[in-house]
Amino acid sequence: MELIAIFKNQVLGISLVAWLLAQVVKIPIEFFQTKKWNWALLLAAGGMPSSHSALITSIVFSIGLWTGFDSALFALSFAMAMVIIYDATGIRRQAGIHASVINRMIEDLAAGHPLKGEEMREILGHTPIEAIAGVGLGLVVALVGWLILV
């Protein structure tokens, strides 16, 4: 099997479009909230919509469309999606909350001491609504891609 075959993988291509679209959409959403352009969001984790959820949902739905929703591959991808979305909304979100608390502690220490700490990234995970938006985006992109390519 040639390495070039990866570029012919329609499921992968559609899923990467869903991920890229989710990353790009974060920029205007952030702008409307803060009135500042943040181009770093193109490669950042967290934010609305969840690119993790969009990517994995697009993969799962595309696998179902191409191989059947009764296939073992669909079952495996669905289970993996559950783990990834749970991680994005649970564990990674909690890590972000912990980073926020640590950052406030550093600010408090810095206010009374010359000690300064490096600020940690606080937005690591997603709120449930961000994950749902990513799931919706992934479903739409997979369906449109399948309709175009089949």
Rosetta constraint file for C-alpha pairs under 8 A:
AtomPair CA 1 CA 5 HARMONIC 7.24 0.50
AtomPair CA 4 CA 8 HARMONIC 7.46 0.50
AtomPair CA 5 CA 9 HARMONIC 6.74 0.50
AtomPair CA 6 CA 12 HARMONIC 7.97 0.50
AtomPair CA 7 CA 13 HARMONIC 7.42 0.50
AtomPair CA 8 CA 13 HARMONIC 7.88 0.50
AtomPair CA 9 CA 13 HARMONIC 6.21 0.50
AtomPair CA 10 CA 14 HARMONIC 6.03 0.50
AtomPair CA 11 CA 15 HARMONIC 6.10 0.50
AtomPair CA 11 CA 59 HARMONIC 6.18 0.50
AtomPair CA 11 CA 62 HARMONIC 5.66 0.50
AtomPair CA 11 CA 63 HARMONIC 6.72 0.50
AtomPair CA 12 CA 16 HARMONIC 6.11 0.50
AtomPair CA 12 CA 59 HARMONIC 6.96 0.50
AtomPair CA 13 CA 17 HARMONIC 6.33 0.50
AtomPair CA 14 CA 18 HARMONIC 6.40 0.50
AtomPair CA 14 CA 58 HARMONIC 7.15 0.50
AtomPair CA 14 CA 59 HARMONIC 7.80 0.50
AtomPair CA 14 CA 62 HARMONIC 7.92 0.50
AtomPair CA 14 CA 141 HARMONIC 6.86 0.50
AtomPair CA 14 CA 142 HARMONIC 6.07 0.50
AtomPair CA 14 CA 145 HARMONIC 6.02 0.50
AtomPair CA 15 CA 19 HARMONIC 6.31 0.50
AtomPair CA 15 CA 54 HARMONIC 7.73 0.50
AtomPair CA 15 CA 55 HARMONIC 5.20 0.50
AtomPair CA 15 CA 56 HARMONIC 7.34 0.50
AtomPair CA 15 CA 58 HARMONIC 5.09 0.50
AtomPair CA 15 CA 59 HARMONIC 5.45 0.50
AtomPair CA 15 CA 62 HARMONIC 8.00 0.50
AtomPair CA 15 CA 138 HARMONIC 7.35 0.50
AtomPair CA 15 CA 141 HARMONIC 7.68 0.50
AtomPair CA 15 CA 142 HARMONIC 6.94 0.50
AtomPair CA 16 CA 20 HARMONIC 6.04 0.50
AtomPair CA 16 CA 55 HARMONIC 6.56 0.50
AtomPair CA 17 CA 21 HARMONIC 5.92 0.50
AtomPair CA 17 CA 141 HARMONIC 7.47 0.50
AtomPair CA 18 CA 22 HARMONIC 6.15 0.50
AtomPair CA 18 CA 51 HARMONIC 7.48 0.50
AtomPair CA 18 CA 54 HARMONIC 5.73 0.50
AtomPair CA 18 CA 55 HARMONIC 5.67 0.50
AtomPair CA 18 CA 58 HARMONIC 6.66 0.50
AtomPair CA 18 CA 137 HARMONIC 6.78 0.50
AtomPair CA 18 CA 138 HARMONIC 5.56 0.50
AtomPair CA 18 CA 141 HARMONIC 5.79 0.50
AtomPair CA 18 CA 142 HARMONIC 7.66 0.50
AtomPair CA 19 CA 23 HARMONIC 6.29 0.50
AtomPair CA 19 CA 51 HARMONIC 4.97 0.50
AtomPair CA 19 CA 52 HARMONIC 7.05 0.50
AtomPair CA 19 CA 54 HARMONIC 5.83 0.50
AtomPair CA 19 CA 55 HARMONIC 4.86 0.50
AtomPair CA 19 CA 138 HARMONIC 7.89 0.50
AtomPair CA 20 CA 24 HARMONIC 6.14 0.50
AtomPair CA 20 CA 51 HARMONIC 7.56 0.50
AtomPair CA 21 CA 25 HARMONIC 6.04 0.50
AtomPair CA 22 CA 26 HARMONIC 6.46 0.50
AtomPair CA 22 CA 48 HARMONIC 7.81 0.50
AtomPair CA 22 CA 49 HARMONIC 5.83 0.50
AtomPair CA 22 CA 50 HARMONIC 6.68 0.50
AtomPair CA 22 CA 51 HARMONIC 4.99 0.50
AtomPair CA 22 CA 54 HARMONIC 6.82 0.50
AtomPair CA 22 CA 134 HARMONIC 7.04 0.50
AtomPair CA 22 CA 137 HARMONIC 7.45 0.50
AtomPair CA 23 CA 27 HARMONIC 7.49 0.50
AtomPair CA 23 CA 41 HARMONIC 6.77 0.50
AtomPair CA 23 CA 42 HARMONIC 5.15 0.50
AtomPair CA 23 CA 43 HARMONIC 7.13 0.50
AtomPair CA 23 CA 44 HARMONIC 7.97 0.50
AtomPair CA 23 CA 49 HARMONIC 7.72 0.50
AtomPair CA 23 CA 51 HARMONIC 6.07 0.50
AtomPair CA 24 CA 28 HARMONIC 7.88 0.50
AtomPair CA 24 CA 41 HARMONIC 7.79 0.50
AtomPair CA 24 CA 42 HARMONIC 5.93 0.50
AtomPair CA 25 CA 29 HARMONIC 6.45 0.50
AtomPair CA 25 CA 48 HARMONIC 7.83 0.50
AtomPair CA 25 CA 49 HARMONIC 7.41 0.50
AtomPair CA 26 CA 30 HARMONIC 5.96 0.50
AtomPair CA 26 CA 41 HARMONIC 6.55 0.50
AtomPair CA 26 CA 42 HARMONIC 7.57 0.50
AtomPair CA 26 CA 47 HARMONIC 6.50 0.50
AtomPair CA 26 CA 48 HARMONIC 5.63 0.50
AtomPair CA 26 CA 49 HARMONIC 6.51 0.50
AtomPair CA 27 CA 31 HARMONIC 6.17 0.50
AtomPair CA 27 CA 37 HARMONIC 6.69 0.50
AtomPair CA 27 CA 38 HARMONIC 6.18 0.50
AtomPair CA 27 CA 39 HARMONIC 6.51 0.50
AtomPair CA 27 CA 41 HARMONIC 6.27 0.50
AtomPair CA 27 CA 42 HARMONIC 7.36 0.50
AtomPair CA 28 CA 32 HARMONIC 6.17 0.50
AtomPair CA 28 CA 37 HARMONIC 7.53 0.50
AtomPair CA 29 CA 33 HARMONIC 6.45 0.50
AtomPair CA 29 CA 48 HARMONIC 7.20 0.50
AtomPair CA 30 CA 34 HARMONIC 6.01 0.50
AtomPair CA 30 CA 35 HARMONIC 7.57 0.50
AtomPair CA 30 CA 36 HARMONIC 7.38 0.50
AtomPair CA 30 CA 37 HARMONIC 7.32 0.50
AtomPair CA 30 CA 38 HARMONIC 7.31 0.50
AtomPair CA 31 CA 35 HARMONIC 4.63 0.50
AtomPair CA 31 CA 36 HARMONIC 5.00 0.50
AtomPair CA 31 CA 37 HARMONIC 5.37 0.50
AtomPair CA 31 CA 38 HARMONIC 7.35 0.50
AtomPair CA 32 CA 36 HARMONIC 7.94 0.50
AtomPair CA 40 CA 44 HARMONIC 6.28 0.50
AtomPair CA 41 CA 45 HARMONIC 7.54 0.50
AtomPair CA 45 CA 51 HARMONIC 7.98 0.50
AtomPair CA 45 CA 123 HARMONIC 7.23 0.50
AtomPair CA 45 CA 124 HARMONIC 5.83 0.50
AtomPair CA 45 CA 125 HARMONIC 7.21 0.50
AtomPair CA 46 CA 50 HARMONIC 6.48 0.50
AtomPair CA 46 CA 123 HARMONIC 5.40 0.50
AtomPair CA 46 CA 124 HARMONIC 5.16 0.50
AtomPair CA 46 CA 125 HARMONIC 5.17 0.50
AtomPair CA 46 CA 126 HARMONIC 5.62 0.50
AtomPair CA 47 CA 123 HARMONIC 7.18 0.50
AtomPair CA 47 CA 125 HARMONIC 7.90 0.50
AtomPair CA 47 CA 126 HARMONIC 6.52 0.50
AtomPair CA 47 CA 130 HARMONIC 6.92 0.50
AtomPair CA 48 CA 126 HARMONIC 7.83 0.50
AtomPair CA 48 CA 130 HARMONIC 5.02 0.50
AtomPair CA 48 CA 131 HARMONIC 8.00 0.50
AtomPair CA 48 CA 133 HARMONIC 7.39 0.50
AtomPair CA 48 CA 134 HARMONIC 7.79 0.50
AtomPair CA 49 CA 54 HARMONIC 7.86 0.50
AtomPair CA 49 CA 130 HARMONIC 4.80 0.50
AtomPair CA 49 CA 131 HARMONIC 6.59 0.50
AtomPair CA 49 CA 132 HARMONIC 7.96 0.50
AtomPair CA 49 CA 133 HARMONIC 5.31 0.50
AtomPair CA 49 CA 134 HARMONIC 4.97 0.50
AtomPair CA 50 CA 54 HARMONIC 6.24 0.50
AtomPair CA 50 CA 126 HARMONIC 6.65 0.50
AtomPair CA 50 CA 130 HARMONIC 5.33 0.50
AtomPair CA 50 CA 131 HARMONIC 5.08 0.50
AtomPair CA 50 CA 132 HARMONIC 7.86 0.50
AtomPair CA 50 CA 133 HARMONIC 6.77 0.50
AtomPair CA 50 CA 134 HARMONIC 4.55 0.50
AtomPair CA 50 CA 135 HARMONIC 7.85 0.50
AtomPair CA 51 CA 55 HARMONIC 5.89 0.50
AtomPair CA 51 CA 134 HARMONIC 5.89 0.50
AtomPair CA 52 CA 56 HARMONIC 6.20 0.50
AtomPair CA 52 CA 84 HARMONIC 7.44 0.50
AtomPair CA 52 CA 85 HARMONIC 7.31 0.50
AtomPair CA 52 CA 88 HARMONIC 7.41 0.50
AtomPair CA 52 CA 131 HARMONIC 7.98 0.50
AtomPair CA 52 CA 134 HARMONIC 7.20 0.50
AtomPair CA 53 CA 57 HARMONIC 5.80 0.50
AtomPair CA 53 CA 81 HARMONIC 7.75 0.50
AtomPair CA 53 CA 84 HARMONIC 7.53 0.50
AtomPair CA 53 CA 85 HARMONIC 5.92 0.50
AtomPair CA 53 CA 88 HARMONIC 7.98 0.50
AtomPair CA 53 CA 131 HARMONIC 5.62 0.50
AtomPair CA 53 CA 132 HARMONIC 7.54 0.50
AtomPair CA 53 CA 134 HARMONIC 4.69 0.50
AtomPair CA 53 CA 135 HARMONIC 5.14 0.50
AtomPair CA 53 CA 138 HARMONIC 7.12 0.50
AtomPair CA 54 CA 58 HARMONIC 5.95 0.50
AtomPair CA 54 CA 131 HARMONIC 7.96 0.50
AtomPair CA 54 CA 133 HARMONIC 7.80 0.50
AtomPair CA 54 CA 134 HARMONIC 4.12 0.50
AtomPair CA 54 CA 135 HARMONIC 4.98 0.50
AtomPair CA 54 CA 136 HARMONIC 7.14 0.50
AtomPair CA 54 CA 137 HARMONIC 5.60 0.50
AtomPair CA 54 CA 138 HARMONIC 4.00 0.50
AtomPair CA 54 CA 139 HARMONIC 7.56 0.50
AtomPair CA 55 CA 59 HARMONIC 6.27 0.50
AtomPair CA 55 CA 134 HARMONIC 7.83 0.50
AtomPair CA 55 CA 138 HARMONIC 6.06 0.50
AtomPair CA 56 CA 60 HARMONIC 6.13 0.50
AtomPair CA 56 CA 81 HARMONIC 5.69 0.50
AtomPair CA 56 CA 84 HARMONIC 7.71 0.50
AtomPair CA 56 CA 138 HARMONIC 7.36 0.50
AtomPair CA 57 CA 61 HARMONIC 6.00 0.50
AtomPair CA 57 CA 81 HARMONIC 6.70 0.50
AtomPair CA 57 CA 134 HARMONIC 7.84 0.50
AtomPair CA 57 CA 135 HARMONIC 5.48 0.50
AtomPair CA 57 CA 138 HARMONIC 5.03 0.50
AtomPair CA 57 CA 139 HARMONIC 6.21 0.50
AtomPair CA 58 CA 62 HARMONIC 5.84 0.50
AtomPair CA 58 CA 135 HARMONIC 7.74 0.50
AtomPair CA 58 CA 137 HARMONIC 7.96 0.50
AtomPair CA 58 CA 138 HARMONIC 4.17 0.50
AtomPair CA 58 CA 139 HARMONIC 5.50 0.50
AtomPair CA 58 CA 140 HARMONIC 7.96 0.50
AtomPair CA 58 CA 141 HARMONIC 6.69 0.50
AtomPair CA 58 CA 142 HARMONIC 5.02 0.50
AtomPair CA 59 CA 63 HARMONIC 6.01 0.50
AtomPair CA 59 CA 77 HARMONIC 7.52 0.50
AtomPair CA 59 CA 138 HARMONIC 7.90 0.50
AtomPair CA 59 CA 142 HARMONIC 7.48 0.50
AtomPair CA 60 CA 64 HARMONIC 6.23 0.50
AtomPair CA 60 CA 74 HARMONIC 6.32 0.50
AtomPair CA 60 CA 77 HARMONIC 5.45 0.50
AtomPair CA 60 CA 78 HARMONIC 5.85 0.50
AtomPair CA 60 CA 81 HARMONIC 7.31 0.50
AtomPair CA 61 CA 65 HARMONIC 6.17 0.50
AtomPair CA 61 CA 138 HARMONIC 7.99 0.50
AtomPair CA 61 CA 139 HARMONIC 6.39 0.50
AtomPair CA 61 CA 142 HARMONIC 6.32 0.50
AtomPair CA 61 CA 143 HARMONIC 7.71 0.50
AtomPair CA 62 CA 66 HARMONIC 6.03 0.50
AtomPair CA 62 CA 142 HARMONIC 5.47 0.50
AtomPair CA 62 CA 143 HARMONIC 7.35 0.50
AtomPair CA 62 CA 146 HARMONIC 7.11 0.50
AtomPair CA 63 CA 67 HARMONIC 5.60 0.50
AtomPair CA 63 CA 68 HARMONIC 7.06 0.50
AtomPair CA 63 CA 69 HARMONIC 7.72 0.50
AtomPair CA 63 CA 73 HARMONIC 7.27 0.50
AtomPair CA 63 CA 74 HARMONIC 5.79 0.50
AtomPair CA 63 CA 77 HARMONIC 7.88 0.50
AtomPair CA 64 CA 68 HARMONIC 4.59 0.50
AtomPair CA 64 CA 69 HARMONIC 4.36 0.50
AtomPair CA 64 CA 70 HARMONIC 7.70 0.50
AtomPair CA 64 CA 71 HARMONIC 7.56 0.50
AtomPair CA 64 CA 74 HARMONIC 5.51 0.50
AtomPair CA 65 CA 69 HARMONIC 6.92 0.50
AtomPair CA 65 CA 146 HARMONIC 7.34 0.50
AtomPair CA 67 CA 71 HARMONIC 6.42 0.50
AtomPair CA 67 CA 73 HARMONIC 7.75 0.50
AtomPair CA 67 CA 74 HARMONIC 7.49 0.50
AtomPair CA 68 CA 74 HARMONIC 7.20 0.50
AtomPair CA 69 CA 74 HARMONIC 5.90 0.50
AtomPair CA 69 CA 75 HARMONIC 7.77 0.50
AtomPair CA 70 CA 74 HARMONIC 6.90 0.50
AtomPair CA 70 CA 75 HARMONIC 7.46 0.50
AtomPair CA 71 CA 75 HARMONIC 6.51 0.50
AtomPair CA 72 CA 76 HARMONIC 6.19 0.50
AtomPair CA 73 CA 77 HARMONIC 6.13 0.50
AtomPair CA 74 CA 78 HARMONIC 5.98 0.50
AtomPair CA 75 CA 79 HARMONIC 6.23 0.50
AtomPair CA 76 CA 80 HARMONIC 6.24 0.50
AtomPair CA 77 CA 81 HARMONIC 6.09 0.50
AtomPair CA 78 CA 82 HARMONIC 6.36 0.50
AtomPair CA 79 CA 83 HARMONIC 6.55 0.50
AtomPair CA 80 CA 84 HARMONIC 6.17 0.50
AtomPair CA 81 CA 85 HARMONIC 5.96 0.50
AtomPair CA 82 CA 86 HARMONIC 5.95 0.50
AtomPair CA 83 CA 87 HARMONIC 6.03 0.50
AtomPair CA 84 CA 88 HARMONIC 6.13 0.50
AtomPair CA 85 CA 89 HARMONIC 6.17 0.50
AtomPair CA 85 CA 131 HARMONIC 6.90 0.50
AtomPair CA 86 CA 90 HARMONIC 5.58 0.50
AtomPair CA 86 CA 91 HARMONIC 7.51 0.50
AtomPair CA 87 CA 91 HARMONIC 5.04 0.50
AtomPair CA 87 CA 92 HARMONIC 5.97 0.50
AtomPair CA 87 CA 125 HARMONIC 7.89 0.50
AtomPair CA 88 CA 92 HARMONIC 5.34 0.50
AtomPair CA 88 CA 93 HARMONIC 6.54 0.50
AtomPair CA 88 CA 124 HARMONIC 8.00 0.50
AtomPair CA 88 CA 125 HARMONIC 4.93 0.50
AtomPair CA 88 CA 126 HARMONIC 5.68 0.50
AtomPair CA 88 CA 131 HARMONIC 7.60 0.50
AtomPair CA 89 CA 93 HARMONIC 5.57 0.50
AtomPair CA 89 CA 125 HARMONIC 5.67 0.50
AtomPair CA 89 CA 126 HARMONIC 4.83 0.50
AtomPair CA 89 CA 127 HARMONIC 5.71 0.50
AtomPair CA 89 CA 128 HARMONIC 6.00 0.50
AtomPair CA 89 CA 131 HARMONIC 6.93 0.50
AtomPair CA 90 CA 94 HARMONIC 6.14 0.50
AtomPair CA 90 CA 125 HARMONIC 7.28 0.50
AtomPair CA 90 CA 126 HARMONIC 7.89 0.50
AtomPair CA 91 CA 95 HARMONIC 6.26 0.50
AtomPair CA 91 CA 125 HARMONIC 7.44 0.50
AtomPair CA 92 CA 96 HARMONIC 6.34 0.50
AtomPair CA 92 CA 124 HARMONIC 5.45 0.50
AtomPair CA 92 CA 125 HARMONIC 4.34 0.50
AtomPair CA 92 CA 126 HARMONIC 7.54 0.50
AtomPair CA 93 CA 97 HARMONIC 6.38 0.50
AtomPair CA 93 CA 123 HARMONIC 7.26 0.50
AtomPair CA 93 CA 124 HARMONIC 5.82 0.50
AtomPair CA 93 CA 125 HARMONIC 3.81 0.50
AtomPair CA 93 CA 126 HARMONIC 5.77 0.50
AtomPair CA 93 CA 127 HARMONIC 7.30 0.50
AtomPair CA 94 CA 98 HARMONIC 6.20 0.50
AtomPair CA 94 CA 125 HARMONIC 7.42 0.50
AtomPair CA 95 CA 99 HARMONIC 6.21 0.50
AtomPair CA 95 CA 122 HARMONIC 7.77 0.50
AtomPair CA 95 CA 124 HARMONIC 6.80 0.50
AtomPair CA 95 CA 125 HARMONIC 7.59 0.50
AtomPair CA 96 CA 100 HARMONIC 6.27 0.50
AtomPair CA 96 CA 121 HARMONIC 7.11 0.50
AtomPair CA 96 CA 122 HARMONIC 4.34 0.50
AtomPair CA 96 CA 123 HARMONIC 5.27 0.50
AtomPair CA 96 CA 124 HARMONIC 5.07 0.50
AtomPair CA 96 CA 125 HARMONIC 6.49 0.50
AtomPair CA 97 CA 101 HARMONIC 6.43 0.50
AtomPair CA 97 CA 122 HARMONIC 6.54 0.50
AtomPair CA 98 CA 102 HARMONIC 6.20 0.50
AtomPair CA 98 CA 122 HARMONIC 7.85 0.50
AtomPair CA 99 CA 103 HARMONIC 6.04 0.50
AtomPair CA 99 CA 120 HARMONIC 5.88 0.50
AtomPair CA 99 CA 121 HARMONIC 6.67 0.50
AtomPair CA 99 CA 122 HARMONIC 5.26 0.50
AtomPair CA 100 CA 104 HARMONIC 6.31 0.50
AtomPair CA 100 CA 120 HARMONIC 7.64 0.50
AtomPair CA 100 CA 121 HARMONIC 7.97 0.50
AtomPair CA 100 CA 122 HARMONIC 5.45 0.50
AtomPair CA 101 CA 105 HARMONIC 6.25 0.50
AtomPair CA 102 CA 106 HARMONIC 6.22 0.50
AtomPair CA 103 CA 107 HARMONIC 6.25 0.50
AtomPair CA 103 CA 119 HARMONIC 5.87 0.50
AtomPair CA 103 CA 120 HARMONIC 6.63 0.50
AtomPair CA 104 CA 108 HARMONIC 6.18 0.50
AtomPair CA 105 CA 109 HARMONIC 6.21 0.50
AtomPair CA 106 CA 110 HARMONIC 5.95 0.50
AtomPair CA 106 CA 116 HARMONIC 7.01 0.50
AtomPair CA 106 CA 117 HARMONIC 6.01 0.50
AtomPair CA 107 CA 111 HARMONIC 6.12 0.50
AtomPair CA 107 CA 116 HARMONIC 7.70 0.50
AtomPair CA 107 CA 117 HARMONIC 7.96 0.50
AtomPair CA 108 CA 112 HARMONIC 6.98 0.50
AtomPair CA 109 CA 113 HARMONIC 5.94 0.50
AtomPair CA 109 CA 115 HARMONIC 6.83 0.50
AtomPair CA 109 CA 116 HARMONIC 7.92 0.50
AtomPair CA 110 CA 114 HARMONIC 5.80 0.50
AtomPair CA 110 CA 115 HARMONIC 5.10 0.50
AtomPair CA 110 CA 116 HARMONIC 5.47 0.50
AtomPair CA 110 CA 117 HARMONIC 7.81 0.50
AtomPair CA 126 CA 130 HARMONIC 5.70 0.50
AtomPair CA 126 CA 131 HARMONIC 6.17 0.50
AtomPair CA 127 CA 131 HARMONIC 6.46 0.50
AtomPair CA 128 CA 132 HARMONIC 6.14 0.50
AtomPair CA 129 CA 133 HARMONIC 6.09 0.50
AtomPair CA 130 CA 134 HARMONIC 6.26 0.50
AtomPair CA 131 CA 135 HARMONIC 6.17 0.50
AtomPair CA 132 CA 136 HARMONIC 6.15 0.50
AtomPair CA 133 CA 137 HARMONIC 6.14 0.50
AtomPair CA 134 CA 138 HARMONIC 6.05 0.50
AtomPair CA 135 CA 139 HARMONIC 6.23 0.50
AtomPair CA 136 CA 140 HARMONIC 6.27 0.50
AtomPair CA 137 CA 141 HARMONIC 6.13 0.50
AtomPair CA 138 CA 142 HARMONIC 6.05 0.50
AtomPair CA 139 CA 143 HARMONIC 6.12 0.50
AtomPair CA 140 CA 144 HARMONIC 6.09 0.50
AtomPair CA 141 CA 145 HARMONIC 5.95 0.50
AtomPair CA 142 CA 146 HARMONIC 6.01 0.50
AtomPair CA 143 CA 147 HARMONIC 6.09 0.50
AtomPair CA 144 CA 148 HARMONIC 6.16 0.50
AtomPair CA 145 CA 149 HARMONIC 6.03 0.50
AtomPair CA 146 CA 150 HARMONIC 5.71 0.50
